[in-house]
Amino acid sequence: MLKIIVVVLSLLVALPGYALDGAALLKQIDRNLSPESFEMYRKLINVEPDGKKKEFTLYSVKKGTEKIAALFLAPASEKGRSTLRLGENMWLYIPNVGKPIRITSLQSVIGGVFNNSDILQLDYSAEYDVEKVEEKGGEYLLYLKAKTKTVAYDRLKIWADKGKLLPTKIECLTEANMLIKTLYFKDHKDFGEGLVRPSVIETDSPLFKGYKSIMIYAKIKKRIFKDEVFTLTFMANLDSLR
Amino acid sequence: MKRYLCLVILLVLTIFFPAMGTAEDTYKFDLSETEKKPFHFGGYIEFKPILFGLDRDSAFYKLRFFNDPQGQTLPEANGRVQLEGSYEKDIYRLFVKTNTDLKYSDPSGSSEHSVFYEAYGSLKPSTSLKIDAGKKTLKWGKGYAWNPAAFVDRPKDPDEPEQAMEGFIVGTMDYIRSFDGPLKTLSFTPVILPVYDHINDEFGNSNKLNFAGRFYFLLYDTDIDLMFLTGGSRSDRYGVDFSRNITTNFEIHGEYAYIRNARKNILDAMGSMRSTESDAQSYLIGIRHLTTFDLTTIAEYYHNGAGISDDERGNFFALVDRAYNLYQTTGQASALNSAKNLADGGYGKPNSGKDYLYVRFSQKEPFNLLYFTPSLTWMMNLDDRSSSLTPELLYTGFTNCELRFKTAFLVGGKGTEFGEKQNDYRMELRIGYYF
């Protein structure tokens, strides 16, 4: 009898977890972070252990689930560089080099803790499947596994606020669950058109002890671009969209 | 005096440590930084002292210094100023980029050379169409060190493959279409390149209107270009290139060029020159690989179908030796001057041989040293087995400033391409500042 009671109680406790549709939850988190197609400005700051900083300003455009491009506006040494991502393909255009070259998601065009896939982030639901969802107090904890081997991080653990359905922390892990970096989402801000989301993402990594990188968001606006914007030939002309 | 010293120290700290602060600072994003202005002005200045370690037995040393012998080393000071500006209004844009090279060395004195790298106007009626007219660099091809299919570009310097280059006066446009399916992108870039007196006259035969074009496809996640050039200033040529990621961290690329009736000046063993014409094929195959610990490897094999053979190069060096001996015994420099003309015409140009291998390793931020990238580049002439080895240290930690220390060691026996160059080694420091 006691065994039956324990089994029934266990099922009752577990049921809310099974009732959660992880995929739908992740899609909602994606939409709460940004519209599907938009433009935005970001500042990236690399902070060294001695406090020395290096800053980059980027203009980014995204369309759908697999197209995103970013243009460096500052500093002067990086101005005019642009990066393009079409699904698993990534390119870097350097004005002096004059033609796009293929890059990989794990590289970093700016140095520091953020790599190219962090800068050219697609929707999480486009790259990851939800393995399970747990409830931790006021937060959901989503366990994500990459859909393909080409995704930068094999696994993600996303802590998301239950009420706002926005991430508060993301751990990026290898297949063997080794921590590569942690992203902390901070400072909620109203960007207009109903978009309220964290305006600052801080990251640190056990691979870069003492270093951290910060991404500050501004002017996130829904905007639909033509597909031709997300092509190698257009990379040199991204500034004309501003 | 102390006040001036303090001001200088303050200025240096402002330039090199502009964003010094503590990690606990509040992070701010001033939105005025995102405002777009119709005018843009920027540039780059560079100071580059070089020390050449001379090889006084080499052919190119004899050609340059036969009447002005040097010591073991030769210092040289170089400077570069690049200015660029643009004005954009609606669908119109003007862009200008200038380059000034300054050089000072003891035997040659000082020199200055200024040129417009680019100066063109653009019309952009839609995201699918852009029309440019003026001086412009096009930079075709997928190779890192060489681009045999870059039909409307100046030759790239494999020692400095990422440097800005001077363009040609062209009329060109980009037409882009995107699709769903295996073919994701198609673009077409036609080019008109006139060659007349004072217009692109270094491109080839004068009084010709040349046509070139490039079709680009992103097909099955592979970049593919087809290109052509015709018109008479240079012999007709057709090319194809591709680039594809085999895995996320492993890229493969290649280029192929078929050149009809390629002209070539051949030097025989007696020192007589004759001109030949025959079809030539040049190609390149390369890889780019990134390890999990951020070591990037670039490796390329290049076959230059119209290049100088090992025997032809040997004939040239024998000619220089004979001319130098004649000068030493009689004081006559005419034969050496003829050899100098041959060197300028092709025998002295970088990578003028037939088969080369290029390997570059660069390690990003080793030992967690942010913005520090050491690299090692090895280039070999596969026909005569001579080579150059170039270690390099790059630091970009100061905002807008680039510090690069580079050395090059040339290895090769007598009669080989790298063995007969003017230097045994070269050391250079490059301090660059962007504004």
Boltz contact constraints between the chains, C-beta under 6 A:
constraints:
  - contact:
      token1: [A, 41]
      token2: [B, 34]
      max_distance: 6.0
  - contact:
      token1: [A, 43]
      token2: [B, 29]
      max_distance: 6.0
  - contact:
      token1: [A, 47]
      token2: [B, 23]
      max_distance: 6.0
  - contact:
      token1: [A, 48]
      token2: [B, 370]
      max_distance: 6.0
  - contact:
      token1: [A, 51]
      token2: [B, 21]
      max_distance: 6.0
  - contact:
      token1: [A, 51]
      token2: [B, 22]
      max_distance: 6.0
  - contact:
      token1: [A, 51]
      token2: [B, 23]
      max_distance: 6.0
  - contact:
      token1: [A, 52]
      token2: [B, 20]
      max_distance: 6.0
  - contact:
      token1: [A, 53]
      token2: [B, 19]
      max_distance: 6.0
  - contact:
      token1: [A, 54]
      token2: [B, 399]
      max_distance: 6.0
  - contact:
      token1: [A, 57]
      token2: [B, 33]
      max_distance: 6.0
  - contact:
      token1: [A, 75]
      token2: [B, 399]
      max_distance: 6.0
  - contact:
      token1: [A, 75]
      token2: [B, 400]
      max_distance: 6.0
  - contact:
      token1: [A, 76]
      token2: [B, 42]
      max_distance: 6.0
  - contact:
      token1: [A, 76]
      token2: [B, 400]
      max_distance: 6.0
  - contact:
      token1: [A, 76]
      token2: [B, 434]
      max_distance: 6.0
  - contact:
      token1: [A, 76]
      token2: [B, 435]
      max_distance: 6.0
  - contact:
      token1: [A, 77]
      token2: [B, 400]
      max_distance: 6.0
  - contact:
      token1: [A, 77]
      token2: [B, 434]
      max_distance: 6.0
  - contact:
      token1: [A, 89]
      token2: [B, 221]
      max_distance: 6.0
  - contact:
      token1: [A, 96]
      token2: [B, 162]
      max_distance: 6.0
  - contact:
      token1: [A, 96]
      token2: [B, 164]
      max_distance: 6.0
  - contact:
      token1: [A, 97]
      token2: [B, 162]
      max_distance: 6.0
  - contact:
      token1: [A, 98]
      token2: [B, 137]
      max_distance: 6.0
  - contact:
      token1: [A, 98]
      token2: [B, 139]
      max_distance: 6.0
  - contact:
      token1: [A, 99]
      token2: [B, 139]
      max_distance: 6.0
  - contact:
      token1: [A, 102]
      token2: [B, 243]
      max_distance: 6.0
  - contact:
      token1: [A, 102]
      token2: [B, 245]
      max_distance: 6.0
  - contact:
      token1: [A, 102]
      token2: [B, 251]
      max_distance: 6.0
  - contact:
      token1: [A, 104]
      token2: [B, 248]
      max_distance: 6.0
  - contact:
      token1: [A, 104]
      token2: [B, 249]
      max_distance: 6.0
  - contact:
      token1: [A, 104]
      token2: [B, 290]
      max_distance: 6.0
  - contact:
      token1: [A, 105]
      token2: [B, 248]
      max_distance: 6.0
  - contact:
      token1: [A, 111]
      token2: [B, 370]
      max_distance: 6.0
  - contact:
      token1: [A, 111]
      token2: [B, 371]
      max_distance: 6.0
  - contact:
      token1: [A, 150]
      token2: [B, 248]
      max_distance: 6.0
  - contact:
      token1: [A, 208]
      token2: [B, 368]
      max_distance: 6.0
  - contact:
      token1: [A, 214]
      token2: [B, 27]
      max_distance: 6.0
  - contact:
      token1: [A, 216]
      token2: [B, 27]
      max_distance: 6.0
  - contact:
      token1: [A, 216]
      token2: [B, 29]
      max_distance: 6.0
  - contact:
      token1: [A, 218]
      token2: [B, 29]
      max_distance: 6.0
  - contact:
      token1: [A, 218]
      token2: [B, 31]
      max_distance: 6.0
  - contact:
      token1: [A, 226]
      token2: [B, 127]
      max_distance: 6.0
  - contact:
      token1: [A, 227]
      token2: [B, 178]
      max_distance: 6.0
  - contact:
      token1: [A, 228]
      token2: [B, 127]
      max_distance: 6.0
  - contact:
      token1: [A, 228]
      token2: [B, 128]
      max_distance: 6.0
  - contact:
      token1: [A, 228]
      token2: [B, 176]
      max_distance: 6.0
  - contact:
      token1: [A, 228]
      token2: [B, 178]
      max_distance: 6.0
  - contact:
      token1: [A, 229]
      token2: [B, 127]
      max_distance: 6.0
  - contact:
      token1: [A, 231]
      token2: [B, 176]
      max_distance: 6.0
  - contact:
      token1: [A, 231]
      token2: [B, 185]
      max_distance: 6.0
  - contact:
      token1: [A, 233]
      token2: [B, 174]
      max_distance: 6.0
  - contact:
      token1: [A, 233]
      token2: [B, 176]
      max_distance: 6.0
  - contact:
      token1: [A, 233]
      token2: [B, 187]
      max_distance: 6.0
  - contact:
      token1: [A, 240]
      token2: [B, 124]
      max_distance: 6.0
  - contact:
      token1: [A, 242]
      token2: [B, 36]
      max_distance: 6.0
